[in-house]
Amino acid sequence: MNNTHTLADSIASGDRAALARAITLMESTRGDHQQEAQALLAALLPKTGRSIRVGITGVPGVGKSTFIETFGLYVISQGHKVAVLAIDPSSVRTGGSILGDKTRMSQLSQHDQAYIRPSPTSGSLGGVARRTREAMLLCEAAGYDVIIVETVGVGQSEIEVADMVDMFLLLLLPGSGDELQGIKKGIVELADLIVVNKADGDLAAQAKRVRADYSAALRMLHPSSGLWQPKAVTCSALMEQGIGEVWNEVSAFRKIMIESGQLLQNRSRQSVSWMWKEIREMLLLRFRESADVYSRLQAMEDAVQNGSMTPTQAALQLLIAFGASA
């Protein structure tokens, strides 16, 4: 327990090495590590919640890394501390992070007011690192007041991320429709702000047209909050143009949500959703670890494959076995 308080004090003082150790501890699947991690989080909980949590997604090639680095450096210049939690696809062999985010954001990663942490999904449901929520809280406790969660692409992970952040940004390319970019309508509906990147040079005029098209489309969609009308803006992360406007929109969103009380309501709802996700994950893990389930699992799978038993019948028998051993 003394070690927990020592680590908590180090994190609260802004010790980046301590923060890294804490997130590694949080991501560990060992039972004793999880107990220590939860005790640490409980000690730091009063110091959390004082940030704006921003999810950022976009198709490959949209320039997410360049945008996040340029945006992060701009936000730091405005007097803030920035943490980036970049959710990486996991290595199939090792379960580790394979994209190397710190090499993609070299300037930001070297800034003393920034912290970048790639987190492998490790097979978590939805493609989102299971401990990303806890990592956000730890970063908040360490004094980072702008938390950016970057997703692996456009797909199921966006739904997961949108349910853990305050504001969701969708990055688009100029000059191509959403069909070409592989963007589902549901992802657009999640967005609180659409940012058309690479709005420079020959693409500047096309970017303006894409912004206009999406601005019109967003006005037709039912906003997730009656307090904020999603909009579209343009920027060039490479040329460092329009980044201030993006930050102004994020700041305006945060101000409206805080003053209305909607931010706290949303986070309370997200916490309950988080609790149920943890229950599902824990039950599935205990189910798979049950000796009674394991002894019957292969036979049930074979029966379902050869058609002698329906999937529902097999599932019920395995659940009965699990219940008897629980």
CORSUL-V337969 format. One record per backbone hydrogen bond with DSSP energy under -0.5 kcal/mol. NH is the residue of the N-H (numbers start at 1). CO is the residue of the C=O. If there is no record, write none. Layout:
nh = [NH,NH]
co = [CO,CO]
This chain:
nh = [5,6,7,8,9,10,11,12,13,14,15,16,19,20,21,22,23,24,25,26,27,28,28,34,35,36,37,38,39,40,41,42,43,44,45,47,48,52,53,54,54,55,56,57,59,62,67,68,69,70,71,72,73,74,75,76,77,78,78,79,80,82,83,84,85,85,86,86,87,87,88,88,91,95,98,103,104,105,106,109,110,111,114,115,117,119,121,124,127,128,132,135,136,137,138,139,140,141,142,143,144,145,145,146,147,148,148,149,149,150,150,151,155,158,159,159,160,161,162,163,164,165,166,167,169,169,170,171,171,172,174,175,176,181,182,182,183,184,187,188,189,190,191,191,192,193,194,195,196,196,197,197,199,200,203,204,207,208,209,210,211,212,213,214,215,216,217,218,219,220,220,221,223,228,230,231,233,235,236,240,241,246,247,248,249,250,251,252,253,254,255,256,257,258,259,260,261,261,262,263,265,266,267,268,269,270,271,272,273,274,275,276,277,278,279,280,281,282,283,284,285,286,287,288,289,290,290,294,295,296,296,297,298,300,301,302,303,304,305,306,307,308,309,314,315,316,317,318,319,320,321,322,323,324,325,326]
co = [1,2,3,4,5,6,7,8,9,11,10,14,15,16,17,18,19,20,21,22,23,24,25,30,31,32,33,34,35,36,37,38,39,40,41,44,45,145,51,52,147,167,149,169,171,59,63,64,65,66,67,68,69,70,71,72,73,74,75,76,75,113,146,115,83,148,84,117,85,150,86,119,96,91,89,100,100,101,103,105,106,108,111,82,84,86,88,121,124,125,129,131,132,133,134,135,136,137,138,140,139,81,143,81,52,83,146,54,147,85,148,56,153,155,155,156,156,157,158,159,161,161,53,53,55,167,193,57,169,195,197,206,173,177,178,179,178,182,184,184,185,186,187,188,168,168,231,170,194,233,172,195,235,198,200,201,203,204,205,206,207,208,209,210,211,212,213,214,215,216,217,217,221,225,228,192,194,196,241,236,236,242,243,244,245,246,247,248,249,250,251,252,253,254,255,256,257,258,257,257,261,262,263,264,265,266,267,268,269,270,271,272,273,274,275,276,277,278,279,280,281,282,283,284,285,286,287,290,291,292,293,293,294,296,297,298,299,300,301,302,304,303,303,310,311,312,313,314,315,316,317,318,319,320,321,322]
